[in-house]
Amino acid sequence: MKTVRIDFNFENYSVPALIVFAERVSKNVKRNTFFSDIRVIIEDLDDLRGYLLLYYNEATYNENVEHKALINQTQEDLIKVLKIVSRYVNRIANGDQTVICSCGFHLEEQTIDPMY
């Protein structure tokens, strides 16, 4: 059985790509009426994206261990929130490519065991 799911491979994104991706997901989920009940999580996503952008910009001018640690921690936190949002979107979309893509996520096609 073939199903359409969100590609959860956020760890491989560069920091700038992750910032842009999180902004796109945030904008698209806010516009979609299916997802009005996760506004608080989207606000967390926006906050973390803003912090990551700030730390990344500061690190370009002042590269030290503290900035790298802040970037790494914020990046990990942002990925966790993106995974929460993507799991929720996957559940609501129930394999509907239109809903998944309208939220700004990428698709991953995979074979799923019906017993899973």
DRENDRENVEX-256237 format. One record per residue: x, y, z of N, C-alpha, C in turn; residue in three letters. Coordinates in pm, whole numbers, plus 50000, padded with zeros to 5 digits. Each point is the difference from the previous one (the first is absolute). Layout:
REM DRENDRENVEX-256237
> n.east	n.north	n.up	ca.east	ca.north	ca.up	c.east	c.north	c.up	pakol
> X	Y	Z	X	Y	Z	X	Y	Z	ALA .
...
//
This chain:
REM DRENDRENVEX-256237
> n.east	n.north	n.up	ca.east	ca.north	ca.up	c.east	c.north	c.up	pakol
> 50084	49884	50000	49916	50116	50000	50090	50124	50000	MET .
> 49972	50094	49912	50080	50120	49985	49927	50117	50066	LYS .
> 50073	50078	50075	49939	50117	50064	50095	50118	49989	THR .
> 49946	50117	50011	50080	50123	49990	50016	50057	50139	VAL .
> 50121	50029	50037	50032	50055	50131	50093	50120	49982	ARG .
> 50020	50071	50109	50094	50111	50001	50142	49946	50015	ILE .
> 50092	50061	49930	50141	49967	50014	50051	50063	50130	ASP .
> 50038	49916	50097	50044	50048	50132	50151	50023	50007	PHE .
> 50066	50016	49891	50146	50007	49996	50051	50142	50028	ASN .
> 49952	50063	50106	50036	50138	50029	50143	50015	50049	PHE .
> 50058	49895	50055	50136	50007	50055	50104	50030	49893	GLU .
> 49969	49966	49875	50097	50021	49892	49995	50140	49940	ASN .
> 49909	50083	50047	49991	50136	49948	50111	50086	50059	TYR .
> 50054	50089	49919	50094	50098	50054	49921	50099	50085	SER .
> 50069	50078	50081	49930	50096	50087	49920	50100	49918	VAL .
> 50057	50062	49895	49918	50093	49921	49879	49932	49935	PRO .
> 50018	49877	49950	49888	49928	49938	49893	49967	50103	ALA .
> 50041	49966	50121	49905	49968	50107	49920	50124	50039	LEU .
> 50065	50115	50005	49932	50126	50034	49893	50032	49894	ILE .
> 50036	49989	49874	49907	50029	49891	49885	49899	49999	VAL .
> 50034	49873	50020	49898	49895	50002	49901	50021	50114	PHE .
> 50050	50031	50119	49912	50023	50116	49909	50120	49976	ALA .
> 50051	50103	49936	49917	50116	49970	49888	49963	49902	GLU .
> 50034	49922	49897	49901	49958	49902	49891	49914	50065	ARG .
> 50041	49904	50083	49903	49914	50067	49910	50084	50090	VAL .
> 50058	50091	50076	49922	50084	50091	49894	50081	49923	SER .
> 50040	50066	49894	49907	50080	49921	49887	49915	49944	LYS .
> 50036	49886	49943	49900	49916	49934	49906	49933	50100	ASN .
> 50050	49958	50114	49913	49938	50100	49905	50104	50059	VAL .
> 50048	50122	50021	49913	50105	50053	49884	50030	49907	LYS .
> 50025	49990	49869	49895	50030	49903	49898	49888	49986	ARG .
> 50037	49879	50039	49915	49884	49979	49903	49983	50118	ASN .
> 49871	50000	49972	49900	49993	50106	49995	49864	50070	THR .
> 50056	49897	49938	50005	49868	50065	50082	50003	50129	PHE .
> 50094	50093	50010	50100	49997	50106	49989	50116	50097	PHE .
> 49881	50050	50022	49984	50115	50090	50027	49964	50146	SER .
> 49996	49872	50034	50019	49962	50140	50145	49980	50040	ASP .
> 50095	50024	49910	50141	49987	50038	50072	50135	49994	ILE .
> 49927	50106	50019	50058	50136	49995	50113	50018	50101	ARG .
> 49987	49943	50118	50103	50016	50104	50131	49936	49954	VAL .
> 49991	49885	49941	50121	49932	49951	50062	50080	49885	ILE .
> 49917	50059	49915	50053	50082	49891	50068	50125	50055	ILE .
> 49948	50054	50108	50067	50115	50064	50137	49958	50053	GLU .
> 50009	49881	50057	50130	49947	50044	50094	49984	49881	ASP .
> 49947	49950	49891	50079	49984	49877	50054	50134	49953	LEU .
> 49915	50101	50002	50042	50135	49958	50108	50056	50093	ASP .
> 49981	49981	50131	50098	50049	50097	50136	49933	49979	ASP .
> 49999	49868	49988	50126	49928	49981	50068	50037	49869	LEU .
> 49920	50019	49895	50056	50042	49871	50066	50137	50013	ARG .
> 49934	50090	50072	50056	50133	50021	50130	49996	50080	GLY .
> 50003	49918	50105	50123	49986	50079	50113	49939	49916	TYR .
> 49966	49898	49922	50103	49936	49918	50056	50099	49898	LEU .
> 49914	50080	49940	50044	50102	49905	50092	50101	50070	LEU .
> 49961	50045	50118	50080	50095	50077	50137	49942	50033	LEU .
> 50003	49878	50055	50127	49937	50038	50087	49973	49878	TYR .
> 49938	49961	49891	50076	49972	49877	50063	50129	49946	TYR .
> 49921	50109	50000	50054	50128	49953	50112	50050	50091	ASN .
> 49984	49985	50131	50105	50041	50094	50126	49917	49980	GLU .
> 49983	49873	49971	50116	49911	49984	50080	50034	49875	ALA .
> 49938	50061	49901	50075	50037	49880	50099	50112	50029	THR .
> 49971	50081	50102	50089	50110	50036	50090	49966	50119	TYR .
> 49955	49912	50085	50074	49969	50121	49993	49850	50025	ASN .
> 50092	49929	49939	49996	49854	50010	50073	49954	50126	GLU .
> 49924	49949	50094	50059	49942	50120	49919	49879	50043	ASN .
> 50048	49933	50101	49938	49875	50045	49858	50023	50050	VAL .
> 49977	50112	50069	49868	50028	50054	49896	50014	49889	GLU .
> 50036	50071	49894	49908	50017	49888	49969	49867	49933	HIS .
> 50102	49918	49983	49978	49868	49938	49909	49914	50086	LYS .
> 50018	50006	50132	49915	49923	50090	49855	50049	49994	ALA .
> 49981	50132	49997	49865	50055	49989	49933	49959	49869	LEU .
> 50076	50004	49892	49947	49960	49869	49961	49853	50003	ILE .
> 50088	49915	50051	49972	49857	50003	49878	49966	50085	ASN .
> 49990	50060	50119	49887	49973	50087	49869	50050	49939	GLN .
> 50002	50120	49945	49880	50057	49940	49959	49921	49876	THR .
> 50099	49955	49924	49971	49919	49882	49933	49868	50041	GLN .
> 50051	49936	50103	49939	49876	50050	49856	50024	50047	GLU .
> 49978	50110	50072	49866	50031	50049	49904	50029	49884	ASP .
> 50050	50072	49899	49917	50030	49884	49962	49873	49925	LEU .
> 50094	49909	49987	49972	49873	49933	49896	49920	50078	ILE .
> 50009	50001	50133	49899	49930	50082	49861	50056	49976	LYS .
> 49989	50133	49997	49869	50062	49978	49951	49972	49858	VAL .
> 50089	50004	49901	49961	49967	49863	49948	49857	49990	LEU .
> 50061	49909	50074	49954	49861	49999	49862	49987	50064	LYS .
> 49974	50076	50106	49868	49999	50062	49895	50050	49901	ILE .
> 50031	50112	49935	49906	50057	49902	49981	49903	49883	VAL .
> 50108	49941	49952	49989	49911	49884	49921	49874	50033	SER .
> 50016	49947	50120	49921	49883	50040	49852	50035	50007	ARG .
> 49971	50117	50053	49861	50044	50008	49940	50017	49860	TYR .
> 50076	50065	49911	49953	50019	49862	49981	49865	49933	VAL .
> 50093	49907	50020	49986	49866	49943	49870	49934	50047	ASN .
> 49970	50014	50128	49881	49937	50055	49872	50061	49942	ARG .
> 49996	50132	49993	49881	50068	49947	49987	49976	49849	ILE .
> 50111	50005	49928	49998	49985	49855	49960	49859	49959	ALA .
> 50038	49901	50079	49966	49861	49972	50037	49959	49858	ASN .
> 50122	50039	49959	50050	49961	49868	49961	50093	49886	GLY .
> 49927	50107	50029	49958	50095	49896	50117	50092	49964	ASP .
> 50052	49981	49879	50116	50078	49955	49972	50149	49999	GLN .
> 49879	50038	49965	49965	50142	49992	50014	50067	50136	THR .
> 49950	49935	50103	50008	50058	50135	50145	50008	50045	VAL .
> 50076	49895	49978	50141	49998	50042	50079	50110	49929	ILE .
> 49985	50007	49868	50075	50101	49924	49953	50142	50031	CYS .
> 49871	50016	50028	49949	50134	50031	50056	50053	50132	SER .
> 50051	49911	50083	50061	50041	50127	50149	50027	49986	CYS .
> 50055	49981	49881	50140	50031	49977	50095	49885	50020	GLY .
> 49948	49881	50027	50087	49884	50021	50032	49931	49869	PHE .
> 50109	49925	50001	50040	49918	49886	49943	49861	50019	HIS .
> 49976	49932	49888	49943	49866	50005	50108	49894	49998	LEU .
> 49970	49891	50067	50085	49882	49994	49908	49883	49974	GLU .
> 50020	49932	49889	49917	49883	49971	50071	49878	50055	GLU .
> 49926	49918	50069	50057	49881	50059	49896	49891	50008	GLN .
> 50046	49878	50005	49909	49888	50015	49981	49975	50148	THR .
> 49877	49992	50043	49969	49980	50141	49937	49863	50018	ILE .
> 50046	49928	50099	49942	49871	50032	49862	50025	50059	ASP .
> 49895	49937	49946	49864	50022	50054	49987	49962	50147	PRO .
> 50086	49914	50050	49994	49960	50140	50066	50102	50091	MET .
> 50070	50095	49947	50076	50098	50076	49912	50100	50068	TYR .
//
